[in-house]
Amino acid sequence: MNFIDLRSDTVTQPTENMRTAMVTSKVGDDVYKEDPTINKLERIAAELVGKEAALFVPSGTMGNLLAVMTHTQPGNEIILGANAHIFQYEVGGLAKIAGVQARTLDDSKGIFSAKDLKKSIREEDIHYPKTGLICLENTHNKAGGVAVPKTKIDEIAQIAKAENIPVHLDGARIFNAATELDIAIEELLAEVDTVMFCLSKGLSAPVGSILAGRSDFIERARKNRKMLGGGMRQAGFLAAAGLVAIEEMIERLKNDHQLAKKLARSINSKVVSLESVNSNFVILKVNQELYDTKELIEELAQQGIKISYFGPGLLRAVIHNDISNEDIDTVIDVFSKL
Ligand SMILES: *Cc1c(COP(=O)(O)O)cnc(C)c1O
């Protein structure tokens, strides 16, 4: 069965242009910095996000962990949202590998408040850990794909700067955020010190993420990447797909957002109602008098639609490059007949 797979944009298949680029690219030993395709990707990625330098990493999780490790010392405290991917879904790497503890704030709307942040930054006291880093996320995954506006990010970054604390932004879907906010990417990121973004999600590359920031920071992160076992050799074959992702797949994200809004507008069903729509995410609320959420997911799978569980009574549909306008019509139709 050919499923309409709305579980995540991580399921995207690499495009034909990516496959071609992957077999034809020149490669070398990247630990010696001799892979021309990786070098090119890192240069172009840094320029794209307006930072001095960038590092190609195997996953978003490793990129975020490297950011935490490289910005902090073991025993520091970092401030981040209670729903942040780094806190919720990265297997506790911040504690186990970076050796930091987390101070979590309410980010249910996508970002925590300046007021909460100010109360949470540690002053000097013999009992306290040092606040070593502040982490933000954009788009915010657990908040339902919310694109956090520049003004909110800059407000946090200003407080951080005054206290001499770096800011890392988990931008797994930063291009979805910039698309939704209709803002230039380097402008959106101007006030954060470092950013991680994924080539592998909506941009459809098979593997890889980028960590970007100042040159000296990236060189230290490069050494930490080696320690974690992320020093790859002829990985230019992977970076080649990443280059196509950056060059060809950012512009089209607006199509995904349009289809998300179409799905949200057209949901007409006794079984589900619209909870929220943001960027490429559509969150649906299940009528639990008619369906148990997990049973509904099973039923939809029977009908050729894969969709994610997003908490009790909630479903998440993510629109991406492998979802067509016709697919959305089919989904709307299936829901209306349940
Ligand atoms: C997917 C995701 C990550 C991690 O990326 P992986 O490549 O899956 O490790 C980090 N942050 C957010 C917000 C994500 O959605």
The ligand as an SDF file (V2000), in Angstrom:
LIG
                    3D

 15 15  0  0  0  0  0  0  0  0999 V2000
   13.9800   16.7090   14.6900 C   0  0  0  0  0  0  0  0  0  0  0  0
   14.3630   17.7420   15.6680 C   0  0  0  0  0  0  0  0  0  0  0  0
   15.6430   17.7470   16.2380 C   0  0  0  0  0  0  0  0  0  0  0  0
   16.6390   16.6170   16.0610 C   0  0  0  0  0  0  0  0  0  0  0  0
   16.9750   16.2850   14.7860 O   0  0  0  0  0  0  0  0  0  0  0  0
   17.4510   14.7750   14.4370 P   0  0  0  0  0  0  0  0  0  0  0  0
   18.1530   14.9730   13.1430 O   0  0  0  0  0  0  0  0  0  0  0  0
   16.2020   13.9720   14.3430 O   0  0  0  0  0  0  0  0  0  0  0  0
   18.3670   14.3130   15.5020 O   0  0  0  0  0  0  0  0  0  0  0  0
   15.9690   18.7860   17.0740 C   0  0  0  0  0  0  0  0  0  0  0  0
   15.0810   19.7610   17.3400 N   0  0  0  0  0  0  0  0  0  0  0  0
   13.8460   19.7890   16.8230 C   0  0  0  0  0  0  0  0  0  0  0  0
   12.9320   20.9140   17.1580 C   0  0  0  0  0  0  0  0  0  0  0  0
   13.4320   18.7650   15.9890 C   0  0  0  0  0  0  0  0  0  0  0  0
   12.1870   18.7920   15.4840 O   0  0  0  0  0  0  0  0  0  0  0  0
  1  2  1  0
  2  3  1  0
  2 14  2  0
  3  4  1  0
  3 10  2  0
  4  5  1  0
  5  6  1  0
  6  7  2  0
  6  8  1  0
  6  9  1  0
 10 11  1  0
 11 12  2  0
 12 13  1  0
 12 14  1  0
 14 15  1  0
M  END
$$$$
